[in-house]
Amino acid sequence: MTMLRGFNHVAVLTNDTDRLHDFYRAAFDAETIEAEKNDEMRLSFIKVGPQSMLHVFQFAGNTEADKQVPMFGRGRLDHFGLEAASREAFDTIRDRLIARGASDGFVTDFGSELSLFFRDPDGLEGEVLFEHNPGSTQINPPGTKAAGYEPVA
């Protein structure tokens, strides 16, 4: 029995909600929803899948969104992974992220999945994945270049 359907939400901090909304709308066609806004706090949601959202918090005077360090040195939440709906969607998202300067376009072939990392305007690292070889038991190490994808210089 499968107990879960995926993640419900990931809560993130930002210093510029509008900029973050613009990025996710432009790169992923994500829907944004305003929940609450006052002088001290703004809460909104970015839908990144049928049941998955980023809960975006902006607090007056909070500087936590400015703190980013290298991968696996970022604390308890290092990055999040989004599942592309199709190969076409994966390729479109990749093009959009490259155009926005959010990714160098390098695609890793993990065997069963393709993987592309990006960084949003607040520096939060994300990953877009697409299961291109369902049922494959081959596992390639990180950094295995996927055929047909050239990174940008």
Backbone torsions as a table, in degrees:
resi	resn	phi	psi	omega
1	MET	NA	130.8	174.9
2	THR	-83.7	124.9	-176.4
3	MET	-89.2	-25.4	-175.2
4	LEU	-126.5	157.6	176.5
5	ARG	-110.4	7.6	-176.8
6	GLY	123.1	-168.3	-179.2
7	PHE	-88.7	148.4	179.2
8	ASN	-85.7	-51.6	178.0
9	HIS	-159.6	161.3	170.6
10	VAL	-126.4	127.8	179.3
11	ALA	-89.1	131.6	-179.8
12	VAL	-131.3	154.1	176.1
13	LEU	-104.4	144.6	175.9
14	THR	-141.3	160.4	171.3
15	ASN	-106.2	-0.9	-178.3
16	ASP	-151.9	86.1	-177.5
17	THR	-59.4	-43.6	-177.6
18	ASP	-61.3	-43.4	178.8
19	ARG	-62.0	-43.0	-179.6
20	LEU	-65.7	-43.2	175.9
21	HIS	-58.6	-47.4	-178.9
22	ASP	-57.8	-42.6	-179.5
23	PHE	-61.6	-51.4	-176.4
24	TYR	-69.9	-31.2	174.7
25	ARG	-67.3	-45.2	-176.7
26	ALA	-70.3	-40.3	-176.2
27	ALA	-81.6	-36.4	-169.8
28	PHE	-124.5	3.9	-173.4
29	ASP	56.1	31.3	-177.6
30	ALA	-72.2	144.9	174.8
31	GLU	-87.1	137.9	176.1
32	THR	-114.9	143.1	-176.0
33	ILE	-132.2	124.9	175.3
34	GLU	-82.3	134.2	-179.8
35	ALA	-112.0	-47.2	-176.5
36	GLU	-155.7	141.8	178.8
37	LYS	-149.8	128.5	173.6
38	ASN	-148.2	-172.0	-176.4
39	ASP	-66.0	-25.1	-175.7
40	GLU	-100.7	-27.9	-171.9
41	MET	-150.6	146.1	172.5
42	ARG	-130.7	130.5	178.1
43	LEU	-122.3	131.2	176.4
44	SER	-144.1	171.6	-179.5
45	PHE	-128.7	142.4	174.0
46	ILE	-119.2	114.4	-179.6
47	LYS	-79.5	118.4	-179.6
48	VAL	-112.1	10.0	177.7
49	GLY	179.0	174.2	-177.1
50	PRO	-55.9	-36.7	179.3
51	GLN	-125.7	14.9	-173.0
52	SER	-123.2	134.9	-178.2
53	MET	-140.3	157.0	163.1
54	LEU	-96.2	128.7	172.9
55	HIS	-95.4	113.2	-172.2
56	VAL	-102.1	122.7	179.1
57	PHE	-115.4	132.3	172.5
58	GLN	-124.9	117.3	-179.7
59	PHE	-112.0	136.5	177.2
60	ALA	-59.0	127.4	175.5
61	GLY	79.2	-2.3	-180.0
62	ASN	-82.4	127.2	-177.6
63	THR	-109.0	8.4	-178.8
64	GLU	-59.2	-33.2	-179.3
65	ALA	-64.8	-17.5	179.9
66	ASP	-80.6	-15.1	-173.2
67	LYS	-90.9	114.0	174.6
68	GLN	-138.1	140.5	177.5
69	VAL	-132.8	175.6	-176.4
70	PRO	-60.3	159.2	178.9
71	MET	-48.2	138.7	179.9
72	PHE	67.7	12.9	172.7
73	GLY	-124.4	18.3	-173.5
74	ARG	-98.3	6.2	-178.9
75	GLY	98.1	-157.5	-171.8
76	ARG	-68.8	-31.7	175.4
77	LEU	-107.6	111.0	-177.5
78	ASP	-93.6	-49.3	177.5
79	HIS	-161.2	170.6	178.0
80	PHE	-129.7	154.4	-178.7
81	GLY	-115.1	134.4	177.2
82	LEU	-111.5	139.7	-179.2
83	GLU	-96.4	118.7	176.8
84	ALA	-70.5	143.4	-176.5
85	ALA	-72.6	-24.6	-177.9
86	SER	-161.5	170.6	176.0
87	ARG	-63.8	-39.9	177.9
88	GLU	-61.1	-43.8	178.3
89	ALA	-63.9	-42.3	178.1
90	PHE	-57.3	-47.7	-178.8
91	ASP	-65.3	-39.6	178.1
92	THR	-65.0	-45.5	178.1
93	ILE	-60.4	-43.5	179.2
94	ARG	-58.2	-48.5	179.4
95	ASP	-59.5	-42.8	-179.5
96	ARG	-65.7	-41.0	179.9
97	LEU	-66.5	-40.6	177.5
98	ILE	-62.6	-45.4	-178.9
99	ALA	-60.8	-31.3	-179.8
100	ARG	-88.9	0.3	-178.7
101	GLY	72.7	19.1	-176.9
102	ALA	-93.7	-7.5	-179.4
103	SER	-152.6	148.4	173.3
104	ASP	-85.0	-2.9	176.4
105	GLY	85.6	0.6	-179.7
106	PHE	-66.8	127.7	179.1
107	VAL	-113.4	124.9	176.7
108	THR	-92.5	136.5	173.0
109	ASP	-100.7	105.0	179.9
110	PHE	-86.3	5.0	-178.3
111	GLY	109.4	-71.6	178.4
112	SER	-94.7	-19.8	-176.1
113	GLU	-128.2	148.3	167.9
114	LEU	-96.5	146.1	-176.1
115	SER	-136.4	135.3	177.7
116	LEU	-133.6	125.1	177.9
117	PHE	-94.0	149.6	175.4
118	PHE	-144.6	166.1	175.6
119	ARG	-128.2	126.4	-179.5
120	ASP	-77.8	174.9	-175.0
121	PRO	-61.5	-19.9	177.0
122	ASP	-92.0	1.0	178.8
123	GLY	90.7	0.9	178.5
124	LEU	-72.5	128.1	-178.5
125	GLU	-84.2	135.4	176.2
126	GLY	-130.5	165.0	-179.2
127	GLU	-135.5	137.7	174.1
128	VAL	-110.8	129.6	-178.2
129	LEU	-123.1	152.0	173.5
130	PHE	-142.0	126.9	179.3
131	GLU	-78.2	96.9	-174.3
132	HIS	-94.5	-11.9	-177.2
133	ASN	-138.3	67.1	-175.7
134	PRO	-54.9	139.0	177.4
135	GLY	84.2	-6.6	179.8
136	SER	-66.5	138.2	175.8
137	THR	-103.6	-1.5	178.1
138	GLN	-70.6	134.3	177.4
139	ILE	-124.8	112.8	177.3
140	ASN	-91.7	148.3	179.5
141	PRO	-71.9	159.0	174.9
142	PRO	-53.3	141.9	179.4
143	GLY	91.6	-0.3	176.3
144	THR	-72.7	112.6	-174.8
145	LYS	-67.7	129.6	177.0
146	ALA	-77.8	136.6	177.8
147	ALA	-64.5	140.5	175.6
148	GLY	87.2	0.7	179.7
149	TYR	-124.2	119.1	177.7
150	GLU	-106.3	130.1	174.7
151	PRO	-68.7	157.8	177.2
152	VAL	-89.2	151.1	-177.9
153	ALA	-77.4	NA	NA
